[in-house]
């Protein structure tokens, strides 16, 4: 643990960019990192693998619908498909 993090600034609180890894905080070797010319040091270690998630079951899409108020005061209906990420905004009639 004497090398910089693999995540980019602003990625926090991510400890890893690999979605299949589970990482945990650890005590870094700051002295060795400094001797190696690194200004920062990674303070996490891989402690396991994330459980495999079963694919979504076929059937009706998972959709959430709710009302929201835009900054200009207009009330709209927001429809968001949780499976595809598609979102639409319609004025409330």
C-alpha angles and dihedrals in degrees: 000000000000103000134085122271119272091223121087123242108276094031090101139158083036113105092188138019092219110094091202094059129087111207132189135193117263139173109274125212098242093175094056090045091052092047088051090055096252117141092198134032133210109244099189136082132198109256102172151328125280116246115262112255118222114239116259114276118252115253138075114003118251105248130173122199126190142155121250136177118236120220090259091057098255114139114226138178114238118203117191126184105213093199100051101022092233112150130188131187121205129179115251108249 
